[in-house]
Amino acid sequence: MATGLEAVGAASAVIQLISFAGTLVSLSLKIYDGIPTAENEIEEYAAKTSAAMRCVQSRIQLVPQSTPAEKRLSAAAQSCIDAAESLNKEAHRITKRYQKGKARKAVYAALRGSSDRKRVEDLNQSLKRCRELLETELLVEIWLVVISTFGHYMLIFWFDSDQGAAAKQLQSQGFQSLEIDIQNFLTQLARGNTKIESLLVQEAETTRDIISTNLTTELRAHEDRTVSEAQRQRLLKSLKSQEIRQRYNEVMSPSEACFERVFASYERVCSKDPEHKSWSKIKKKFHFDGFVKGFARGSEHKIGVEDVDEIDAHWDTFSSWLRSSDSIFWVQGKPGSGKSTLMKFIIGNDNTKKLLESINPNIRILSHFFWKIGQETQNSIKGLICSLLHDILSEDSDAIDKILHQHRFCLAKDFYQEWSTEEAKEVLFSVLGTRSHLTCIFIDGLDEISDKDGFRKLLCVVEKLRLSPNVKVCVSSRPETEIVKSLDAIRAQSLRLEDLTRPEMALYVFGELEPYSEHMPVSTLVRFMTKLVENAQGVFLWLVLVTKSLTNGIKNGDDEKTLSDRLHGLPSELQALYEAMWSRLNGDNTVYREIAAKYFRCHVSEKSFMLTGILVDGSVKWVAVYGSALVMISLVMRGKMHDKLESAQYEETLDALTSMCDATAADLEIRCAGMLRIDKESVLELFRDYPQIPSEVFHLTRRIQFIHRTAHDFLVDTEAGQAILNYKSSTKDLIDLHVKRLESWLCLARFYSGFGLMLNFREVLQQCVRLEHAGTSQQIVLRLANKIHDYGDRGVLAYFPNDFYPKYSFQTVFAYSLKSFQDVFLSHYIRPNTPEAMSDGLRDIAAESNSLVWTLSFACKTPPVDLIEMMIALGGDPHAIGESLLSQRASQEGLCVAERTTAFELFLRGAIFTSGFTSGPPHSVDDLTMFFDMLYPIAQACPHWDRKILIPCKLTTHYDNTMSSERCPWEVFMHFDKTAHLWVVHEVEIKSLFARLLSMAEACDIPTHIYKFHNIANFSTKPQGRIRLLGTSDLSIKTGRSYRVVDQQPFEDLASSLFNPRGALSIMQTTTMDLLKVLKEFQPHHSSLTMPRAFVESLEEVTLSEGLELLAQEGLLLFNATGLNTVPLPSETEDPETDPTAISISTEDGPT
């Protein structure tokens, strides 16, 4: 209810607005007159004016419009707001015309326009009219309202007597509960101050400070919200795998399923309406002309409308569970009975949510669909937990904020792969434990869990979920023994899907056979239908496959006896059915059997993904593409097409691929006995929104799938299936299959490049590496490598996922990854016959060990030891100082920083980068051990352990107790990731780097003492390291700022912690947070932060160019702000006779 004081608060806010706007007028007129003003002053008052405007707007809304005075106050307030808004626009126009970093001073020609000044003066007149209205009329009327509210105690203030007693009484009447500016305003009115100037003078030290403080608080809160939102999205992104919805989407839609009667019964039961509209449609279908009646009379399963009660009873069990406090329900069914389709229907049906809301009106439904033959994210406990966690948090930002504060490790997560199962569990159950509303979780396919995780671990998770407060869990699975025992033990309610679908099966068979009733007696069709439904035993997939086989026979003109024999000859078990159908379709024809086996092998072996990118606005967006595409299998099966397509134009290629895919689709359906199907969706579905990709491409790249997991299990896990899969197959045939697949990828890469799609060079090369490891001949590997090199050189394959990474030498990449290529590589460096050339080659190989982390390639993390030993034997010096080819190429592409280093130093960095480039343990103990095996003989000859090198490092802080650090090559560092907070250039001795590697080994229990490294390097003195240069974000040579460290003492802890594997993280975090405060202090708008003085006095602000130039003068790096412009490198495609880096490979087919 209105108290009358609403107008007081509004008037107080209007007076403040007039004050700030008046100052803004004064500043604007000064600028028009050419009078200098303080830096940022006009922006500051524009911001304060905006804050005061918002205060007026919020308070004036509370003022009732019941009296003339209140209406005039509202009108005056609106006039002030309009004038202030216009003034802010003028201020914005003025500030745009100034140069930052100078005192405010008019640019005479631009800013002395009479029209600009006239606008400001008119606005000032509007403000004056508001002031006069307040002084002459409104303040007196407002005072009368105050008297009526607080009575004679306000008069005591007026006459300035016994104010302490008055204040005490006022406090009892709620005076002290008013906002401070309103209390101040009332006090001044009580003392007779009704002039605006007087009121403002009295309130200046309180009210105006409050507005300023509120403004600062609001701006900081906005910054916090921005950071928090970025952190929220980062967390959600890390939980969302690319396949998070794939299985759900691929399950047959309920609208396409044959469960219409089952679904209608569910809606009928849930709504408690016997004549529900969906049921009425079903009833009509049961009155078909004598057909089903005959079926019912001839079958031991009496199926008809009279069975409705039985079906409804099963559904009633489930609907009652939805309304109950019971926490677990189990939908069980045989393989192929339609469990996933039924679960999808229940999840999406409105009745499910309505029934759950009868328990708790605040309900959230979550789901996860397991898929054993899918990716790890689809068949693991971690995938389940992350999926549920993502779905909970995606609609609950408060829960995200709690997680980010309670589970700090979440702040360091960027990708799904960074989560452990235990971490995800900890967060999920923490969230579920604090939720007050109901969460119902549907988990489909418990039996689809991977063998690695197993039933027992999964059932423990399900048990913990159902015991969580306000959580209900509905699961589905096959009746596997371990699952049955576990769910029976907790007395889980359940329903068997086959109990629901018998009547539905009759309807389905009728629908399929009824079109042929004119060609065959009804009694015969009824007999077929009876046999089909009885033999199906609740397995809808079996019924679909066998009915299709029967209708194919009818279409082919088979007589009744032949059809009966066909039907009686089909086994009732799915796996036996697959075998019988395959035999029937392919017979004893060895060619057909061989073709079918190739289709199956091609699909089963396609388990990896291919990193595929699209060129958008000059940069590449990458997506991992999974699964078999129709066009890919077509190319593998028809390998002779590759050469024809190589020289064809785009339209010719598209026509040829379309014809080839159509032929493959028809052949695949016949030969594979229905076990493989072609989806409507493309493997490139994530690219569908890009207009440059022709629609025909999505038709060609439709995904090939097994019709059901049972088909996959039959081929992979049974003796009969293995006989089909491996029919006329040898080791050579399998290698040949993989060779054709790589050739097909290359053919497809050329086609894709015509519309901006690109395959990743490294991923394609990785397939070539696998071929070599599988025993493929050297000639074939070299032929394929030559093709990959050609396509990379022509831009058909994208070189690196990181667009900024310099294009490296193909020869070096091939030699590092492929043993077959090493002789070719060596021949280029032997040809000059100088030790210097071999040393250069050795340095290039070492640089490649650094690049693997940054190119998303981990196919071959450890260096080729045999090649390195051979190069050293041929005169290569691992300690020769020079510039790597990678660094030279970066310089050619515009990088202004380079370094002179040795192969040994680069190998040390590579060991750290690829085996553990963060603060945690290495990725692979084997990798690190191989590095030590290689480094030991090289380290023995190191002549300069005290040599100093520079290593750039990026530090990312997460609130106050988590952070991550990355050390990277200069080629990556100069393209700084804007999500990181601080960059540091660290100077370190070679022995310090080596000490870091030894510490990593000790953390992994690698016995480094056997190498006697401590005897090789003199560690009698503590390895030295120091911070030379640091900064935030901007690494542009033209605009970047940096801070040179002139006193190392405050930075010693940070310098030592950067290369310590354990125990230094907290030191690094504390130091980094302090440093960030210091660097912000150098910026005026952060002047309110408390500044650690030791750091400030130790830093000297310089331009980035100046900072790098100083390091270059010490000989620590090469730098030129305008580009290094090294000697142009030879092209990799020049004449082999004159170019030592060109490829000339002899293959089985001759030179290529």
N, C-alpha and C positions, 0 to 999 in steps of 0.2 A: 504494500500500500504506500502511496506517495506521502512523504513527510513534510514537504515544502522545502527541504534542504537540497533537493535535486538542482534547483535553480542557482543556489549558492555555489555548488560545485561547478556548474557550467559557467557561471560568471567568472569564477577564479581561473578556469582554463582559458576563457576568451581573453582575459587580461594578459595572461602569459603569451598567448598567440600574438596579440597586438605588440607586445614587447619585442619578441623575436623577429616578427615581420618588420617592425620599425627599424631594428638594427640592420636587417637585410636591405631595406630601402636606403639607409645611410651609406652602407658599403657600396651599393650599386652606383649611387650618385657620385661617390668619391672616385670610383673607377672611371666614370664618364668624364669627370673633371681632370683626369690624369694624375690623381693623388695616389701614391703607392699605398698598398695595404699589406697586412701580414700574410705570409704563405698559408694557403688553405683556409683562410679566415672565412671567405664567402661560402665555401663548401660546408664548413662547420656550422654556420648559422642557417644555411639552407636545410641541413639535416635536423637541426634543433627545431626549425619552423615546421618541418614535416612531422616530427614527434609531437609538437604542441597541437598541430591540426588533428592528429589522430585522437589525442586526449579530448579535444572539444567535441569531435564527432561521437565518441563513446558516451560522453556525459550528457550531451544535448538530447540524446535518444531517451534518456531517463526522465526528462522534464515533461510533466503533463501539460497539455495545451488547454487548461481549463480557465485560465484568466488572461486578460489582455496583456499583462506584463510578461507572462510566460511566453505568449505568442510573439511579442516584440523581441524578447531575448533570443528566441529561436531564429527569428529573421536576422537579427544582428549577428548571431553566431555564424549563420550561413554566409552572410556577406563577408565576414572576416575570412572564412575558409576559402571562398572564391578568390578574394584578393591575394591571400597567401599562396594559393596554388599558382596563380599567374606570376607572382613574384619568384617562386621557385623555378618556373620555366625561364624567366629572364636570367636568373642566376646561372642556370645551366647553359644558356646561350653565351653568357659572358665567359664562363670558365673554359668553354671549348675554344675560345679565341686566344687563350694564354699559353705560354710555354711553361712546363713544369720546371721547378728548381729555381725560379727567379721571384723577386718580390713583385706584388701586384702593381702593375703599371700599365696605363692605357696605351693602346696602339691607336694613335690619334685618328687616322683616316678611317679605321674600322669601327671605332667605338664611340665617336662623338656625333653620331647621327641624331638629329633632333627627334626623330620618330621614336627611337629607343628610349631616350630620356623622358619624352612626353608620356610613354606608357607607364614608366615607373612613378612619375609624379601623379598620374591619375590614380594609380593603385594606392599611393600614399594618402590621397584625399579620401578614398573609400575607408581606409583604416581610421582616419581622423573622425569621420562621421560616426563610426561605431563607438569610438571613445566618447564622443559628446553625448550620444544616446545613453551610454552607461552612466556617465557622470550626472546628467541632468534629470533622468527619470528612473532608470532601472535600479541603481544601487540603493536609492531610498526605499523603493518598494521591496527590494530584497531584504533590507534591514528590518522592515516591519514583519516579514516572515520569520526572521531570526528571533525577534522579540517574542513572537507568538509561540515559538518552539522552546526556547530556553528561559523565557520569563525575565524576572528582575536581575538574575545573576549576570546577564549581559550588561545591564545598566551599571552594575558595580564596576565593570571594566571601563564604562563610559566616563564615570566620575573618578576613576583611578583610586578607589578606596577598598581596602581589605581584599585584594585580588587573590590572595592565597585561599581564603575561604570560598570565594566565588569559583575558583578553579576546581576545588574539591567537589563542590556541588555540581559543577558542569560535568565533571568526570562521571559522577553517578548517573547523569542523564545521557551518557553516551557520547559526550563531546570528544573524549580522547579516542574513540573508535573511528572518528572521521579521518580522512587522509590529511597528511601534514599540511599540504598547501591550503586546504579548506579551513583547517584550524587557524592557520596564520591569517588567512583572509578575513575570517570572522573576528579575530582579535583586533585587526586593524580597523574594521568597520565599527566595532564597539568603542574604539577610541576616537571615532569621528573622522577617520581618513576616508574620504569618498572621492578624492582626486586620483586619477590613474597614476600620475607621476609619483605621488606620495605612497600609494600602495606598492608600486614596483620597487621603490627604494627600500621600503621596509622588508619586502619579501625577497630581495635579491639574493641574500646569502642562504636562503632556505629553498624557496620554491624553484628558482631557476636552477639551482644545483640538483634538485630532485629530477627536473626535466632532463638535464644533461646526463645525470647518472642513469636514468631510465633509458635514455637513448643509447648510452654506451652498453648497458646491459642487454638491450634489445639487439644491438648489432652483434655483440658477442654470442648471444643466444642463437642468432641466425647462422653465425659461423659454425657453432656447435651442431646445429641441426643439419647443416650442409655436410659436415664431416660424418655425423652419425648416419645420414642417409647413404653416403658413399660406403660406409662400413656395412650397413645393412645389405645393400645390394651385393657387396663383395662376398658376404657370408652366404647369401642365397645362391649366388652363382657357383660357389664352391660345392654346394650340396646337390646341384642340379647336373646330373650326367646327361650326355646327349641323348641317351636311349630311355630317359625317365618315363616317357609315355608310349614308347614304340610298341611294346607288347599289348598294352591296353587297346591301342588304336588298331592293331592287327587282328585282335579277336573279332570274330564275326559279329556284326551289328545285330542286336535283337530284332530290328525291323526286317533283316534278311533271313533270320533263323526260322526253323520249322517248329518253334515252340509257341505258336500263337495261342493254342488252347491252354497251355501251362501258364502263360503270362496273363491271359484273361482271367483264369481261375485265381491267380494271385491278387489281381485288382478287385475281383469280386469278394474275396475273403477280407482283404484289407478295408474295403469300403463297407463291408457288411450289407451289401446290396445284391440279392439273388438275381436281379435283372439288370445288373450293370451293363452299360452300353457295349463294352468290349465282349462280354459274355453273350449278349444277344446275337452278335455276329457269328459266334461259334455255333450256337444252337442251330442256326440256319444250315450250316454245313453238315449237320448230322441228319438232315432230312433228305439227303440225296436219294434218288429213286431206287430203293431196294438194294443198293450196292453194299452199304455197310451193314444193313440188316442181314443180308446173306452172309456177310463176313462174320457177324456176331454169332449167328446160328452155327456156323461151321468151325468156330474156334473155341478152344477151351478157355481162352481169355475173353470173357463177355465184355466187349468194349462198346460203349454208347453213352448216351446222355445219363443213363442211370448210374454211371460210375463217377459222376460229378462229386458226390459226397465224399468218396474215398480220396479223390485228388484234393478236395478242399481241406480234408482233415490233415493231410500232410502240410499244406500251406499254413493251416491254422497253428501248427506247432511253431513254425518260423515267425509268423506275425505276433504270436503271443510272446515269443522270446524278445522281439523288438520292444515290446511294451514292458518287459519285466526287468528285474534287477540282475538277472543272470548275466554272466560276463562272457560266455563262450558258446559258439554255435558252429556246427560242422556240416558242410555240404559235401557229401561223399558220392563218388560215382566212378564207374569203370573208365578206362582209357577210351577217349573218343565219344563219351556220352554227352558232352556239351556243358561241362561244369563252368568253363571260363565264360561262355556266352550267357549262361544263367547268372553268374556273378555280375557280369557287366549290366545285365538287365536290372537286377536288384539295386545296384549302386545308383543307376540313373533314374529309377522309378520314383515319382513324387511321393507315393504312398509310404516308401521306406522312411523318408525323412519325417513325414507326418506322424507315423507311429512312434518314432524315437522322440519326437517333441512332446509326446504325452508324458514322458519321464522328466525331461528337462527341455524347456523352450529354446535354450541356447545349445545347439547341436552342431558338430562339425563331423562330416563324413570323409574319411581318408581311405585310400586304397593302394594296393601294390600287387602287380601281377608277375609272378616268377616265370622264368622261361629257361629251362635247363640248357637248351642248345643255343642260347643267345650269348651276349657279352657278360663279362664279370659283374657289371652293374645290375644285370637282370637275373642272376642266379646265385647271388651271395647275400649273406646276412647284412654286410655293410651296405649293399645296394638297397635293401629293404629299409634299414634304419635311416639312411640319408634321404631316401624318397619320402618317408613319412615326416621326417624333420623339416624338409623343404616345404612340404604342403602345409604343415602346421604354421610355420613361421611366415609364409608368404602372405598370410592375411592377419598377422598379429605383430605389428611393429614393436609393441611394448614388450612382448616376449623376446624379440631379438635384442632389444636394449638390455634386458636382464641377463641374457646369455653373454653378451659382450662384456658385461661387468663381472659376472660370476665365473665365467669360463674364459679366461684371458687367451688361452691358446687358440680360440676361434678367430681371433683378430689376425692371426698369421696365415689363415687358410685362403688360398686363391683358387685351388682346383680340387675336384673330387679325389684325385689321386693322393692328395696330401692328408686326407683323413684316415685315421685308423678305425677299425671296427669298435674298439673300446672307447675311443674318444666320442664317436657318434652316439654310442649307447649312453654314455654319461650325460650328454647334453639332452638327448631325447627323453630319458626318464626323469631328468630334472625338470623339463618343461611339463611333461604329463603330470608330475607330482604336485604342481602348483596350479593346475587349471581347475576352475570352478564349474565350467560347463562340460557337457557330455561330449566325448569323442568316440565315434564308432569306426573301427578299423576293419576293412575287408581285405583279406590276404588270399589271393588265388594261387593254387598250385603248390602247396607245401612239398609235394613230391618232386617238384622241379628244382629243388635246391641242389647246388653243386655237390659233388662227392667230397670236395675239399672241406666244406662246412658241415654237411651231413644233417640228418634228421634230428639227432640228439641236441645239437647246439641250437638249431632253429626252434625246436619245441620248447627249449628253455627260454628263448626270447619271447615266444608266444605266451608262455606261462607268466612271464614277468609283465608283459603288456596287459594281460587280462586282470592281473592283481593290482594294477595301477588304479588310483582313485578316478572315478567317473570315466572309465574306459570299458567299452564292449568290443569284443573281437569276433568276427565271423570268418572262418577259414574254409577253404575247399581243397580237396585232394583225392587221389586214388586211395582205396582202402589198403595201403601198405601196412604190414604187420606192426612195425614200430610206431607208426602214427595211430593205428587203431588202439594199441595198448595204452599209449600215453593219453589220448583223448577219452578213452573209456575210464581210465583211472580217475579223472577229474569230473566224470559224469557229464560230459558235454552233450547237450541236446544235438540231434542231427536229423537229417533227412537224406534218403538215397534218391539220386536223380532219376534212376530207372523206374522208381515207383510213380514218378510224375509223368513220364513221357510215353508210356505204352499207348494210350489213346491218341497222342499226338503222332506217333509213328503210323498208325492206321490212316490218319488224315493225309500224312505226307505221301504214303504209298498210293493211296487213292488218287491224289492229285497228279502223281506221275504216270499211273497206269490208265486213268480214266480216258485220256485222249485216244487210246487204242481199243476202246470198248466196241467200236464198230467193226474191227477186224478180228475180234476174238470173243468167244462166248463169255458172258458175265461170270458164269460158274468157274471158268478157267482163271480169270483174273482174280476172283475171290480166293481161289486156292493159292495162287501165287502170293497174294497179299498176306494170307494167313501164314504161309511158310516164312515169308520175309520177316514179319513182325516177331514170330516165335523165335526164329534163329538169331535175330539181332540181339536179344537178351539185354535190351536197354542201351545198346551202343549205337548211337545215332550215326556215327561215322561209318560203321559197318553197313548199316541200312542204306545210306546214301551211295556208297561204292557199289554194293550189290544191285541195288535198284537201277543204277546207271548201266551196269553190265547187262541187266535183263532188257532194258529198253533199247540198248544198242542191238541186241539180238532180234528184237521185234522189228526194228528199223531195217535190219539186214534181211528180213523175210524168213527168219528161222521158223520152223513149224513148232507145234505145241510140244512134241516129244523132245526136240532138240533144246527148247527152252527149259523144259523140266529137267533134262539131264544137266544143263548148265547150272541151274539153280541147286540141284541136289549135290552137284560136285563141288560147290563152294563151301569151305570150312567156316565154322561159326566164330573162330578166334581171329582177331585182327591180323596178327603176325602170319598165321597160316594163310589168311586171305590174301595178304600182300604177295606171298610167294606164289599162290595159285594164279592170281591175276597176272602176275608178271610172266609166268610160264605160258598162260593161255595166249597172251598178246604176242609174245616173241617166239613161242614154240621152240622148235629145234633149230631155228635159223640162227647160225652163229654170227652172221653180220648184224642182225637185229639185237642179239644179246650183247654183242661187243659195243654197239652204239649206245645202248641203254646204260651199260656199265660206265662208259665214258662220261655220260651226262651226270650220273650219280657221283663219280669220283671228282668231277670238276666242281660240283656244288659242295660236296663234303669238305674238300680241301680249301675252299675259299673262306678261311676263318679270320684272316687279318683285315685291317682296314687300309684304305688308301687316302692319304692326306690330299685333299682337293681344294684348290683355291679359285676365287673369282676376282678378276681385276676390276676394281671400282675406284674411280677418281685417282688413278695412279698408284694405288696400294692394293695389296692382296688380302682378302678375307679368307681364312682357312677353315675347313670343316673336315672332320674325319668321316669318310664315307664307308659304311659297312654293307656287307651282303653281296650276293651274286646278282649281277644285272643281266637281263636277257641278251643285250648286245655283247656283253663280255663272253658269255658261254657260247654265243653264236660264233664269235671270232675264234675262240679256242677250238671249237668243233670243226670249223671250216678255215683252217690255217692258210690255205692257198690264196685266200682273199687279201692277205696282208700286202703282197707286192702290188696287186691291182689298185688297192686303195691308196698306196703310197704316192702315186703321181696324179690321182684323180682330184678334180676340183670339188669344192664343198657340196654343190648340188648333186654331182655324180656320186659322191661318197654317201650323202644322205639317202639317195634312192637305193644304192646298193645295200646299205645297212638295213634299210626298211624291208627290202625283199628278203634279205638273209634272216632277219629276226622273225618275220612272218612264217618262213619255212621252218625255222627252229621251233617256234611256238607250237606249230601243228605236229611236228615230229616228236617233240618232247612229251606232249599229251598222250600220244599213242604208245611210244616206246617205254615210258616210265610208269605205266600201269596206274596213272593217277596219283602216284606218290609225290610227285613234284607239281606245284601249281605256280601260275604267274599272277602276281598281285596287280592291283590297279595302281598302287603307289610306286613311285620311282625311287631308286636309291639316291637320287639327287633332289629329293623332295624339299630339302632345306634351301635349295636354290630357286624354287619356283617363283618367288617374287621378283626375280631379276629379269627385266624385259629383254635383255640381250640374248637370253637363251631361248632358242626356238622351241615351240610347244612340242614339235615332233621328237625332240631329244628325250622328253620325259616318257614318251611312249616306248622308245627304244631301250630305255634304262629301267623298265619295270623290274621290280624285285622278284627273284625266284625263291620260293620257300618250299619246305616240306609241307604236305597237306596237313600233317599233324606230327607231334613229337613221336608218336608210335612208329611212324614211317622211318624217321631217323634212327630210332632205337633198333628197329628191325634190321636195317642195313649195317649198323655199326656194331651191335651187341649180340647178334645171333649168327650161328654157323651158316644158316641158309642165306642170310643177308650178306655175309662176308663173301660167300660164293658168287653172289650176283655182283657185288661191288668190285671184286677183284677178278672178274671173268677175263681171261686172256690178258692178264696184267702182270708185268714184271717190273723190276727196279728201273730198268731202262725206260719202260713205258711211263712210269711215274715221273721220272726226270723230264722226259719228253713233254708230259702234260704241263709241268711247271715252266719249261722253256716256252711253250706255246702261250701260256698265260702271260708271261712277261712280254712276249712279242705282241700279244693282243693289247696289253696295257699301253705299249708304245704306239700302236696303231690308233688306239682310242685317244691317246694324248694329242696326236696330231689333229684328229677330228675336233676334239674339245677346244683346241687353241683357236679355232676359227671363230668362236664366239666368246672368247675371254675366259674360258675355264682352263685351269692349269693343274697338272699333277706335279707333285713335289719331286724334284730331282733326287734328293737324298732317299726318299721312300722307294723310288724306282730302283735306285742303285742297291738298296738294301735287299731287294728281291734277287738281284744279280749275285750278291754276296751269299744268299741262301743257296742259290744254285751251285755255286762253287763249293760250299760246304757239303752239299749233297752228293758231290762226285761228278758234276758235269764237266765235260772235257774242256781243256784250256782254250781250244780253238773257238768253241761255242761261246764261252764266257767273254773272250776278247771281242768276238763279233758283236755281242750284245752291248758290251761296254762301249764300243765304238759308236753304236747307234745312240746310246744314252748321251755320250759326249756330243754327238752331232745335234741331237734335239735340245740339249742344254745350251749349246752355243747359239742355236737359232731362236731360243726363247720359247720353244714348244714346252719344255719343262721349266718350271719356276725354280730358280737356283736355291734359294733359301726361304724358309718361312718368314724370316726377319727381312723386311724390304730394305732396311738400312745396311745390312751386312754386305761388305764388298764381295764382288764376284771373285772366287778363288780359282786357283789353277786346277783344271779337271785332272791333269796328270797326277798331281799330288793327292787329290781325293781318291782317285782310283788306286794308286799305289798303296795308300794307307789302308784301304778296305779290301783290296783284291790281291791275293798272292799271285794270281795269274798275270797281273800287270806289272809286277816288280821288275822283271827283266827289261820290259819296255821302258820303264821309268829310268832304270840305271843307265841304259844305253844313251840317253840324252845327256847325262852328266859325265859319262866316260868320254864321250866324243871330244869335248874340249881338252881332255887329258891333263887337267890341272887340279891340284888339291882344292883350290879355291872354289871351283865349280861344284865339286862333290860336297864341300862344306855348306855351300848355298842350298843344295838339295836336301841335306840333312836338316838344315834349319827350317826348310819348308815343311818337311814331315813333322817336325816338332810343333810348328805353328798350327798344324791341323789338329793336334791333340788338344789344343786350346779351344778350337772352334766348335768341337762337337757339342758342347753344352748349349751353345747359343744357336745352333742350327737344328735343334730338336732331333738330333740323330744319335742313337745309342747302339747302333748295330755293331760297331767295332770301337769300343771306348779305349782299349789298350793299344799301344802302338805296335807296328809290325817289327818285332824284335829281330827276326832273321834279316830283314832288309837293312835295318839300322846297323847291325854288326857287319854286314857286307859293305856298306858305304864307308864305315870307319876303316875297314880293312883296305879299301881302295883309296884311302888318303883323306877322307872326310874328317874334319876336326870339329867335335861337338862343342869345343870351347872357343871357336873362332867367332869374333864379334862382327856382326853385320845386320843388315835389314832383311827381314823375310819378304818373300814374294807377296804374301798377303798384305803386309804393311805397304809395300810399294803400290799394289793395286788400289789400296784405300787412298793413297796419296793421289794417284791418277784420277780417282773419282771425287776428289775435292777435299779429303780429310787433311787438316793442317797440322796434325800431330802424328809423329811416328817415333819409333825407338830402335836403337841398335842393341841387339841382344845376342845370346848364343843358343844353340840347340839345347844344351844342357839346362839352361835357365827356363826355356820354354817347356821342356819335358817336366821339370819340377812343377811349373804352374799347371800344366795339363793334368798331372797326377792329383793335384789339389782340386782343380776345377771339376774334373770328371768323376773323381772318387769321393768327393765330399766338399762341395764348394760353399756350403753353409756351415753353421756352427755344429751340426750334428755329425753322426758317424758316416763313413763312406757308403756309397751305394753297394759296393761289392768288394769283399775281402780278396777274392781272386784277382780282380782288376788291380788292386793295390799291390798285391804280391808280385804280379807280373811287372809292374812298374819298378819295383825294387830289384827284381832280377836283372832288368835292363840297365838301371841306373848305377848299380854297384861298380862295374868295371869303368864306366864313364867318370864316376865321382872320384875314383882313385887318381885320375890325372887332372883334376880341376886346379888351375893355377891361381885362381883369384876368389877365394871364399869370402873375402871382405869387400868384394865389388858391390856397389850399391845400384839398385834398380828401383823404378817407380811402378807401383801397382795401384791402379784406380779401384775404388771400392764404393758401393752404393749401400746406404743404410736406410732401412724403413722402420720407423717406430710405430708401435701400436699402443696408444694410451701411455701408461707409465711403467709397465713391467713386461712387455713383450716386444720383440723386434726381430728383424731378419737382416742379414748382410750378404752381399754378393760381391765377389771380386771378379773382374772381367777384363778382357783385352781392351786396349784403347779404341779399337775399331767399333766396339759395342758401347763403351763408356761415353763416347762423344755424342751418342744418340740417347741421352739420358731419359730414363723412365720417369715421367712426371708424377707417378704415384709414390715414388721414393721421396724421402724428406731431406736427406743430407748426402752429399758426396764428399769423399775424402781421397786425396792423393797421398799414398803411403810410401815412404822411402824405406827400403828394407835391404839388408845385406843378404847375399846368397845363402850364407849359413843360417840366417834366420828363417828363410823360406824352407831350407832343408830341415830345420828343427821342427817346423810346423808339420812337415810330412812324417817325421819320426813320431811325433805326438799322436797323429792320426793312426799310425800303425799300432802304437801301444794301446790305443783305445779299442782297437779291433783284435787285440791279443796276437798280433803278428810278431814273431820273435826276431826283431831287427838286430839283436846281438850277433846273430849268425853271419850278418854281412859286415860287422865291425865298422859300421858307419861312424861311430863316435871316435874311432881312431883315425879315420880319414880326415874328417873336418875337425879343426881345433876349436872345441867348445869350452876352452878354459875360461874365456870371458863370455859374459852374457851377450847373446845376440842382440844387436842394436836395430831399432826401428823408430821412425819418427813421422809425424804428420807434417807435410809440407804445404799443402793447399787444401782448402775446403770451401764448401758453398752449398746453396740450395737450388734445386731445380734447373734454372736457366744455364745451359752450357753453350749458348751461342757466342761465337767469337766476337760478334759485333755488339751485342747487348749484355752478355753475361757478366755478373759480378763474382768476385771470389775474395777469399780472405787468406792472406799469407800468415803463417805462424812464425812469429818473431821470438817467442819464448816457449820452449818445448815443455817446461816443467808441468803446467796444468794439463798437458795432453799425454803424459807418459802412460797413464793407465789405459787410455783409449788405444794408443799406438801398440801396446803390448797385447791387448785383448783381441785386436783384429785378427791375429794369427794363432790364437790359442784355441784348441778344440773344446776344452771343458773348463768350467769354473770362472770364465771371464765374461759371461753374458750379462750378468747384473751390473758389472762395472761399465760395460759398453753402453747399456741402457741408460744408466744414470748420467754418464758423461754426455751421451748423445742428446738427451732431453735438455740438459743444461746448455749445450752448444746451440740447440735450436732456439732457445730463449735469447742467447747472445746475438745470434744472427738476425733475429727479429728486432732486437733493440737498435740495430743499425738503421732501421726503417722508422720514420717519425710516427706513423699511425699505430705503432706498437710500444709507444713510450711508457705506457703504464705498467709494463712487465718488470718484475724484479730481476735485476741483472747481476749474474755472477761476475764480480769485478775482475777476478783472476783471469778469466777467459778474455774479457774485453781488453785488458791491458796487454794481452799476448797476441792480439790479432791486428793486422793492418789490412784495411780494405783496399783492394786493387781491382782493376778490370781483369777479366779472365785472360785476356790476351797478354796483359802485363805479367800476370802470375806464371803463365806457361813460358813466357819469354825468359823470365829469371831462371826457371829450371833448365831451360835450353842452354843458357849461358854457363851453367855448371856442368854441361855435358851429359845430363841425365836423360834428355830426349831431344828429338828434332822438332822444330816448330817454325812455322811461317804463317802469319795471320792471313796472307793472301793465297796460301796453297804452297805445298812443298815443291810441286812440279819436278819430280824426279825424271830421270831419263825414260822416254816412252818404252813400254814393254813390248816385246815381239808378240805378234798375233799368234794365237794357237792354231790358226788355219793357214799359216804361210807355208811356203815350200819347205819340205822336210830337209832338203839339202842345206838350206840356209837358216832354218829355224830349229834350234835344239830342243824346243818344247813341243814340236808337232808330233802327232801320232802316225805311225805307220805299222799296221798290224797285219801279220800273215795269218790267215784263217784257212779252214778246209776249202773254202770257195775261192781262195786266192786273196791277194792284197785288198784291203778295204780302207 
